[in-house]
Amino acid sequence: MSQTILNEKQKKYERNTFIFLTVFLAPILSIFIVAGFGFAIWISQMFLFGPPGS
């Protein structure tokens, strides 16, 4: 009986972790990665390479 309760708790924990990762963490990380890459390009164009030319 105690084994089934532990299995149910583990399944609930895994489901909650999956929902957190897919709904919250992945979108937030993707936004930060894209924003960080854009910021790095913007800074490099300001100080190192200049504006893009034709």
Secondary structure, 3 states (H helix, E strand, C coil): CHHHHHHHHHHHHHHHHHHHHHHHHHHHHHHHHHHHHHHHHHHHHHHHHCCCCC
